[in-house]
């Protein structure tokens, strides 16, 4: 997961990455910066755990990689050397698959509610055209889906199984997962994780998996990416984690990660205070030097290079897919 230099990325030798994020800056409108100089590189065949505290930006990272936010230029966030936001064919042809959040729809006055209706799981799964029947049957068996399930009567875990099945029907090359196994029972979760191992080893897929549940992942993951304060604090192979499965060290990933998160929690008030002081200083400068403030607000760097455009985060129809 080493980050290539700019020259390596531009001379054609850096085109093998399944996921490449180069100095990403991102913030939501009227919010403090969420990601700052975030850089990540993941090769085909990798299974990477995206680790971080609540609010660290894991879901945002996955959504950016899924092409749901326009950030920077076409070379800032790339999937298989293709711009994640601009190249919508990544999702349309199934090369990139994103499974995250609850399967829901927005109802005016009621907010987001679980996707449900008086139709069967078979209607949804077999309604996807151009699917390999053998792969479809395997996923149905793997996830133990009853095709007669009515989607308005199923449990959250059963609904999640149908969601996962539909997201995996097409043979992806890059898979983004956001706490997708949280509703699954132990057997379904372990079978699914083993399926992902086979996908990576046999087809060279790359998987980025954000989770807080580390049971069974010690030998599953090949890499870890720890995000804190908007940056990639640690990005390395699991075998390179100092102290993991070593005498006197951590027995598992949970014991390895817990001190990272506790230290981050201790530093958070200090970071918040530093940001507050910077904002106060910025306001003071704006009052004392309006022309300087205008230059800071509208720098010479094109808006396309910023995490947020001058008019807010860019979105197109990919945001809603």
FENGI-V178375 format. One line per field, one symbol per residue. ss: DSSP state (H for helix, E for strand, L for the rest). phi: phi as a letter, one per 20 degrees, with the letter a starting at -180 (. if undefined). A space follows every 10 residues. Layout:
BEGIN
ss=???
phi=???
END
This chain:
BEGIN
ss=LLLLLHHHHH LLLLLLEEEE EEEEEELLLL LLLLEEEEEE EEELLLEEEE ELLLLLLHHH HHHHHLLLLE LLLLLLEEEL LEELLLLLHH HHLLLEEEEE LLLEEEELLL EEEELLLLLE HHHHHLLLLL LLHHHHHHHH HHLLLLLLLE LLLLLHHHHH HHHHHHHHLL LLLEEEEELL LLLLLHHHHH HHHHHHHHHH HHHLLEEEEE LLLLLLLLLL LLEEEEEELL EEEEEEEHHH LLLELLLLLE LLHHHHHHHH HHHHHHHHHH HHHHHHHHHH HHHHHHHHLH HHHHHHHLLL LLHHHLLLEL LELELLHHHH L
phi=.feffgfffe eneeeeffcc dclfcbbegm dfgecclecb ccegnecdee drfgnfofff gffffenece clefdfccdl mcffefeffg efenfdcccb meebcedgnd mecgfbaebe ffgffeeeem dfgfffffff ffeleefege fecfffffff ffgfgffdge ffdccdcclf efeeffffff ffffffgfff fedmfdcdce bdddgmdgdf fdcccddbln cefcbbfgfe ffnflcgnde ebfgffegfg ffffffeggf ffffffffff fffffffebg fffffffcff fgffeefcff doffbcfffd f
END
